[in-house]
């Protein structure tokens, strides 16, 4: 039986913390920052956590289950 491969984009996007939570960098922070408010950019700095609704799907992409 062949090896099961991890989803290429998922391994670049998500990171598993020591406690088992899955984090990601929030989108729209890479360019066109002049039109975004300071408050919005500050909120985008905080890393996001995968919600309960999508957790099983992301774990399947990362082959954690």
Biopython code that builds the backbone (N, CA, C, O; Angstrom):
import numpy as np
from Bio.PDB.StructureBuilder import StructureBuilder

atoms = [
    (1, "UNK", "N", (0.839, -1.181, 0.000)),
    (1, "UNK", "CA", (0.000, 0.000, 0.000)),
    (1, "UNK", "C", (0.890, 1.252, 0.000)),
    (1, "UNK", "O", (1.843, 1.314, 0.777)),
    (2, "UNK", "N", (0.606, 2.251, -0.848)),
    (2, "UNK", "CA", (1.471, 3.421, -0.929)),
    (2, "UNK", "C", (1.306, 4.337, 0.285)),
    (2, "UNK", "O", (0.323, 4.259, 1.022)),
    (3, "UNK", "N", (2.295, 5.200, 0.465)),
    (3, "UNK", "CA", (2.231, 6.179, 1.544)),
    (3, "UNK", "C", (1.128, 7.195, 1.264)),
    (3, "UNK", "O", (0.841, 7.508, 0.109)),
    (4, "UNK", "N", (0.520, 7.700, 2.317)),
    (4, "UNK", "CA", (-0.503, 8.730, 2.179)),
    (4, "UNK", "C", (0.186, 10.081, 2.313)),
    (4, "UNK", "O", (0.886, 10.332, 3.293)),
    (5, "UNK", "N", (-0.013, 10.942, 1.332)),
    (5, "UNK", "CA", (0.680, 12.230, 1.333)),
    (5, "UNK", "C", (-0.137, 13.298, 2.050)),
    (5, "UNK", "O", (-1.367, 13.296, 2.014)),
    (6, "UNK", "N", (0.579, 14.206, 2.700)),
    (6, "UNK", "CA", (-0.039, 15.369, 3.345)),
    (6, "UNK", "C", (-0.365, 16.397, 2.273)),
    (6, "UNK", "O", (0.369, 16.522, 1.293)),
    (7, "UNK", "N", (-1.445, 17.125, 2.446)),
    (7, "UNK", "CA", (-1.837, 18.174, 1.514)),
    (7, "UNK", "C", (-0.769, 19.272, 1.525)),
    (7, "UNK", "O", (-0.447, 19.809, 2.585)),
    (8, "UNK", "N", (-0.219, 19.606, 0.357)),
    (8, "UNK", "CA", (0.923, 20.517, 0.268)),
    (8, "UNK", "C", (0.620, 21.908, 0.797)),
    (8, "UNK", "O", (1.436, 22.482, 1.520)),
    (9, "UNK", "N", (-0.541, 22.464, 0.452)),
    (9, "UNK", "CA", (-0.874, 23.812, 0.916)),
    (9, "UNK", "C", (-1.154, 23.812, 2.408)),
    (9, "UNK", "O", (-0.832, 24.779, 3.100)),
    (10, "UNK", "N", (-1.744, 22.750, 2.906)),
    (10, "UNK", "CA", (-2.095, 22.687, 4.325)),
    (10, "UNK", "C", (-0.853, 22.669, 5.205)),
    (10, "UNK", "O", (-0.843, 23.293, 6.266)),
    (11, "UNK", "N", (0.182, 21.974, 4.788)),
    (11, "UNK", "CA", (1.379, 21.921, 5.631)),
    (11, "UNK", "C", (2.118, 23.253, 5.649)),
    (11, "UNK", "O", (2.883, 23.524, 6.574)),
    (12, "UNK", "N", (1.894, 24.100, 4.617)),
    (12, "UNK", "CA", (2.490, 25.437, 4.603)),
    (12, "UNK", "C", (1.633, 26.446, 5.364)),
    (12, "UNK", "O", (2.148, 27.444, 5.867)),
    (13, "UNK", "N", (0.338, 26.192, 5.447)),
    (13, "UNK", "CA", (-0.599, 27.154, 6.014)),
    (13, "UNK", "C", (-0.789, 26.972, 7.514)),
    (13, "UNK", "O", (-0.809, 27.958, 8.250)),
    (14, "UNK", "N", (-0.928, 25.740, 7.980)),
    (14, "UNK", "CA", (-1.289, 25.475, 9.361)),
    (14, "UNK", "C", (-0.093, 24.998, 10.169)),
    (14, "UNK", "O", (0.829, 24.377, 9.639)),
    (15, "UNK", "N", (-0.128, 25.302, 11.468)),
    (15, "UNK", "CA", (0.922, 24.872, 12.378)),
    (15, "UNK", "C", (0.260, 24.281, 13.615)),
    (15, "UNK", "O", (-0.684, 24.861, 14.153)),
    (16, "UNK", "N", (0.742, 23.149, 14.057)),
    (16, "UNK", "CA", (0.193, 22.509, 15.246)),
    (16, "UNK", "C", (1.011, 22.956, 16.453)),
    (16, "UNK", "O", (2.232, 22.803, 16.466)),
    (17, "UNK", "N", (0.348, 23.505, 17.461)),
    (17, "UNK", "CA", (1.043, 23.973, 18.656)),
    (17, "UNK", "C", (1.356, 22.803, 19.573)),
    (17, "UNK", "O", (0.941, 21.671, 19.323)),
    (18, "UNK", "N", (2.082, 23.085, 20.624)),
    (18, "UNK", "CA", (2.450, 22.047, 21.582)),
    (18, "UNK", "C", (1.254, 21.453, 22.297)),
    (18, "UNK", "O", (1.265, 20.279, 22.668)),
    (19, "UNK", "N", (0.215, 22.264, 22.492)),
    (19, "UNK", "CA", (-0.979, 21.772, 23.179)),
    (19, "UNK", "C", (-1.952, 21.090, 22.227)),
    (19, "UNK", "O", (-2.997, 20.601, 22.656)),
    (20, "UNK", "N", (-1.614, 21.051, 20.916)),
    (20, "UNK", "CA", (-2.460, 20.353, 19.959)),
    (20, "UNK", "C", (-3.398, 21.239, 19.169)),
    (20, "UNK", "O", (-4.117, 20.748, 18.299)),
    (21, "UNK", "N", (-3.411, 22.545, 19.450)),
    (21, "UNK", "CA", (-4.257, 23.453, 18.682)),
    (21, "UNK", "C", (-3.629, 23.697, 17.315)),
    (21, "UNK", "O", (-2.416, 23.575, 17.145)),
    (22, "UNK", "N", (-4.458, 24.039, 16.358)),
    (22, "UNK", "CA", (-3.976, 24.314, 15.006)),
    (22, "UNK", "C", (-4.143, 25.805, 14.728)),
    (22, "UNK", "O", (-5.248, 26.340, 14.815)),
    (23, "UNK", "N", (-3.037, 26.473, 14.392)),
    (23, "UNK", "CA", (-3.066, 27.910, 14.146)),
    (23, "UNK", "C", (-2.732, 28.195, 12.687)),
    (23, "UNK", "O", (-2.206, 27.340, 11.974)),
    (24, "UNK", "N", (-3.051, 29.424, 12.257)),
    (24, "UNK", "CA", (-2.744, 29.860, 10.904)),
    (24, "UNK", "C", (-2.564, 31.364, 10.903)),
    (24, "UNK", "O", (-3.017, 32.044, 11.824)),
    (25, "UNK", "N", (-1.911, 31.889, 9.886)),
    (25, "UNK", "CA", (-1.726, 33.331, 9.723)),
    (25, "UNK", "C", (-2.944, 33.869, 9.003)),
    (25, "UNK", "O", (-3.378, 33.302, 8.000)),
    (26, "UNK", "N", (-3.503, 34.966, 9.509)),
    (26, "UNK", "CA", (-4.721, 35.513, 8.922)),
    (26, "UNK", "C", (-4.451, 36.068, 7.526)),
    (26, "UNK", "O", (-3.385, 36.631, 7.277)),
    (27, "UNK", "N", (-5.404, 35.916, 6.621)),
    (27, "UNK", "CA", (-5.207, 36.384, 5.249)),
    (27, "UNK", "C", (-5.335, 37.898, 5.117)),
    (27, "UNK", "O", (-5.709, 38.583, 6.069)),
    (28, "UNK", "N", (-5.027, 38.404, 3.952)),
    (28, "UNK", "CA", (-5.094, 39.821, 3.539)),
    (28, "UNK", "C", (-4.105, 40.706, 4.287)),
    (28, "UNK", "O", (-4.359, 41.902, 4.434)),
    (29, "UNK", "N", (-3.008, 40.173, 4.756)),
    (29, "UNK", "CA", (-2.006, 40.962, 5.478)),
    (29, "UNK", "C", (-0.752, 41.163, 4.632)),
    (29, "UNK", "O", (0.192, 41.813, 5.079)),
    (30, "UNK", "N", (-0.728, 40.620, 3.427)),
    (30, "UNK", "CA", (0.497, 40.627, 2.634)),
    (30, "UNK", "C", (0.735, 41.870, 1.803)),
    (30, "UNK", "O", (1.886, 42.254, 1.596)),
    (31, "UNK", "N", (-0.317, 42.509, 1.321)),
    (31, "UNK", "CA", (-0.139, 43.655, 0.424)),
    (31, "UNK", "C", (-1.361, 44.568, 0.515)),
    (31, "UNK", "O", (-2.347, 44.232, 1.171)),
    (32, "UNK", "N", (-1.289, 45.710, -0.140)),
    (32, "UNK", "CA", (-2.351, 46.726, -0.149)),
    (32, "UNK", "C", (-2.712, 47.154, 1.273)),
    (32, "UNK", "O", (-3.888, 47.208, 1.633)),
    (33, "UNK", "N", (-1.697, 47.456, 2.072)),
    (33, "UNK", "CA", (-1.927, 47.768, 3.474)),
    (33, "UNK", "C", (-2.266, 49.236, 3.713)),
    (33, "UNK", "O", (-2.718, 49.588, 4.803)),
    (34, "UNK", "N", (-2.057, 50.105, 2.714)),
    (34, "UNK", "CA", (-2.296, 51.528, 2.931)),
    (34, "UNK", "C", (-3.775, 51.841, 3.085)),
    (34, "UNK", "O", (-4.138, 52.761, 3.817)),
    (35, "UNK", "N", (-4.624, 51.097, 2.414)),
    (35, "UNK", "CA", (-6.064, 51.367, 2.498)),
    (35, "UNK", "C", (-6.728, 50.722, 3.710)),
    (35, "UNK", "O", (-7.887, 51.012, 4.007)),
    (36, "UNK", "N", (-6.011, 49.855, 4.407)),
    (36, "UNK", "CA", (-6.573, 49.195, 5.585)),
    (36, "UNK", "C", (-6.291, 50.029, 6.834)),
    (36, "UNK", "O", (-5.219, 50.616, 6.974)),
    (37, "UNK", "N", (-7.254, 50.070, 7.723)),
    (37, "UNK", "CA", (-7.103, 50.869, 8.933)),
    (37, "UNK", "C", (-6.073, 50.233, 9.868)),
    (37, "UNK", "O", (-5.789, 49.038, 9.789)),
    (38, "UNK", "N", (-5.527, 51.059, 10.749)),
    (38, "UNK", "CA", (-4.542, 50.573, 11.714)),
    (38, "UNK", "C", (-5.157, 49.523, 12.621)),
    (38, "UNK", "O", (-4.507, 48.537, 12.971)),
    (39, "UNK", "N", (-6.395, 49.732, 12.998)),
    (39, "UNK", "CA", (-7.093, 48.774, 13.857)),
    (39, "UNK", "C", (-7.235, 47.423, 13.168)),
    (39, "UNK", "O", (-7.052, 46.375, 13.787)),
    (40, "UNK", "N", (-7.558, 47.460, 11.896)),
    (40, "UNK", "CA", (-7.727, 46.220, 11.131)),
    (40, "UNK", "C", (-6.401, 45.482, 10.976)),
    (40, "UNK", "O", (-6.351, 44.260, 11.115)),
    (41, "UNK", "N", (-5.324, 46.220, 10.689)),
    (41, "UNK", "CA", (-4.005, 45.605, 10.525)),
    (41, "UNK", "C", (-3.504, 45.024, 11.840)),
    (41, "UNK", "O", (-2.860, 43.975, 11.859)),
    (42, "UNK", "N", (-3.803, 45.706, 12.933)),
    (42, "UNK", "CA", (-3.405, 45.215, 14.249)),
    (42, "UNK", "C", (-4.132, 43.915, 14.584)),
    (42, "UNK", "O", (-3.548, 43.002, 15.168)),
    (43, "UNK", "N", (-5.391, 43.838, 14.214)),
    (43, "UNK", "CA", (-6.171, 42.617, 14.457)),
    (43, "UNK", "C", (-5.669, 41.457, 13.594)),
    (43, "UNK", "O", (-5.757, 40.297, 13.998)),
    (44, "UNK", "N", (-5.148, 41.770, 12.413)),
    (44, "UNK", "CA", (-4.658, 40.724, 11.512)),
    (44, "UNK", "C", (-3.314, 40.154, 11.948)),
    (44, "UNK", "O", (-2.908, 39.088, 11.487)),
    (45, "UNK", "N", (-2.622, 40.869, 12.842)),
    (45, "UNK", "CA", (-1.334, 40.371, 13.332)),
    (45, "UNK", "C", (-1.488, 39.111, 14.178)),
    (45, "UNK", "O", (-0.607, 38.251, 14.198)),
    (46, "UNK", "N", (-2.620, 39.014, 14.877)),
    (46, "UNK", "CA", (-2.851, 37.899, 15.795)),
    (46, "UNK", "C", (-3.087, 36.629, 14.984)),
    (46, "UNK", "O", (-3.872, 36.628, 14.036)),
    (47, "UNK", "N", (-2.415, 35.566, 15.355)),
    (47, "UNK", "CA", (-2.603, 34.304, 14.630)),
    (47, "UNK", "C", (-3.985, 33.751, 14.927)),
    (47, "UNK", "O", (-4.476, 33.839, 16.053)),
    (48, "UNK", "N", (-4.605, 33.183, 13.906)),
    (48, "UNK", "CA", (-5.931, 32.615, 14.062)),
    (48, "UNK", "C", (-5.867, 31.167, 14.501)),
    (48, "UNK", "O", (-4.863, 30.488, 14.284)),
    (49, "UNK", "N", (-6.924, 30.700, 15.108)),
    (49, "UNK", "CA", (-7.037, 29.295, 15.474)),
    (49, "UNK", "C", (-8.161, 28.676, 14.674)),
    (49, "UNK", "O", (-9.195, 29.307, 14.458)),
    (50, "UNK", "N", (-7.968, 27.457, 14.236)),
    (50, "UNK", "CA", (-8.983, 26.756, 13.456)),
    (50, "UNK", "C", (-10.181, 26.487, 14.355)),
    (50, "UNK", "O", (-10.035, 25.970, 15.463)),
    (51, "UNK", "N", (-11.353, 26.838, 13.874)),
    (51, "UNK", "CA", (-12.577, 26.664, 14.643)),
    (51, "UNK", "C", (-13.000, 25.214, 14.730)),
    (51, "UNK", "O", (-12.527, 24.359, 13.981)),
    (52, "UNK", "N", (-13.894, 24.959, 15.654)),
    (52, "UNK", "CA", (-14.372, 23.595, 15.888)),
    (52, "UNK", "C", (-15.051, 22.998, 14.660)),
    (52, "UNK", "O", (-14.962, 21.792, 14.428)),
    (53, "UNK", "N", (-15.731, 23.836, 13.868)),
    (53, "UNK", "CA", (-16.457, 23.337, 12.701)),
    (53, "UNK", "C", (-15.508, 22.810, 11.624)),
    (53, "UNK", "O", (-15.863, 21.882, 10.897)),
    (54, "UNK", "N", (-14.320, 23.379, 11.511)),
    (54, "UNK", "CA", (-13.376, 22.982, 10.463)),
    (54, "UNK", "C", (-12.232, 22.113, 10.967)),
    (54, "UNK", "O", (-11.369, 21.718, 10.182)),
    (55, "UNK", "N", (-12.210, 21.815, 12.235)),
    (55, "UNK", "CA", (-11.077, 21.113, 12.833)),
    (55, "UNK", "C", (-10.857, 19.729, 12.232)),
    (55, "UNK", "O", (-9.722, 19.371, 11.917)),
    (56, "UNK", "N", (-11.908, 18.952, 12.069)),
    (56, "UNK", "CA", (-11.767, 17.605, 11.516)),
    (56, "UNK", "C", (-11.249, 17.641, 10.089)),
    (56, "UNK", "O", (-10.429, 16.812, 9.694)),
    (57, "UNK", "N", (-11.737, 18.616, 9.313)),
    (57, "UNK", "CA", (-11.306, 18.749, 7.915)),
    (57, "UNK", "C", (-9.821, 19.095, 7.820)),
    (57, "UNK", "O", (-9.102, 18.519, 7.003)),
    (58, "UNK", "N", (-9.362, 20.020, 8.641)),
    (58, "UNK", "CA", (-7.955, 20.425, 8.621)),
    (58, "UNK", "C", (-7.057, 19.291, 9.114)),
    (58, "UNK", "O", (-5.966, 19.078, 8.584)),
    (59, "UNK", "N", (-7.516, 18.578, 10.116)),
    (59, "UNK", "CA", (-6.735, 17.424, 10.601)),
    (59, "UNK", "C", (-6.604, 16.349, 9.527)),
    (59, "UNK", "O", (-5.579, 15.676, 9.422)),
    (60, "UNK", "N", (-7.662, 16.201, 8.734)),
    (60, "UNK", "CA", (-7.598, 15.217, 7.653)),
    (60, "UNK", "C", (-6.596, 15.654, 6.580)),
    (60, "UNK", "O", (-5.873, 14.825, 6.028)),
    (61, "UNK", "N", (-6.558, 16.956, 6.288)),
    (61, "UNK", "CA", (-5.579, 17.467, 5.325)),
    (61, "UNK", "C", (-4.153, 17.273, 5.823)),
    (61, "UNK", "O", (-3.256, 16.952, 5.045)),
    (62, "UNK", "N", (-3.947, 17.470, 7.129)),
    (62, "UNK", "CA", (-2.614, 17.330, 7.718)),
    (62, "UNK", "C", (-2.298, 15.877, 8.080)),
    (62, "UNK", "O", (-1.192, 15.576, 8.529)),
    (63, "UNK", "N", (-3.248, 14.993, 7.889)),
    (63, "UNK", "CA", (-3.098, 13.571, 8.213)),
    (63, "UNK", "C", (-2.769, 13.356, 9.691)),
    (63, "UNK", "O", (-1.892, 12.564, 10.034)),
    (64, "UNK", "N", (-3.488, 14.078, 10.561)),
    (64, "UNK", "CA", (-3.269, 13.945, 12.001)),
    (64, "UNK", "C", (-4.134, 12.863, 12.608)),
    (64, "UNK", "O", (-3.841, 12.380, 13.701)),
    (65, "UNK", "N", (-5.201, 12.469, 11.916)),
    (65, "UNK", "CA", (-6.071, 11.430, 12.456)),
    (65, "UNK", "C", (-5.751, 10.099, 11.860)),
    (65, "UNK", "O", (-6.387, 9.101, 12.199)),
]
sb = StructureBuilder()
sb.init_structure("model")
sb.init_model(0)
sb.init_chain("A")
sb.init_seg("    ")
for serial, (resi, resn, name, xyz) in enumerate(atoms, 1):
    if name == "N":
        sb.init_residue(resn, " ", resi, " ")
    sb.init_atom(name, np.array(xyz, "f"), 0.0, 1.0, " ", f" {name:<3s}", serial, name[0])
structure = sb.get_structure()
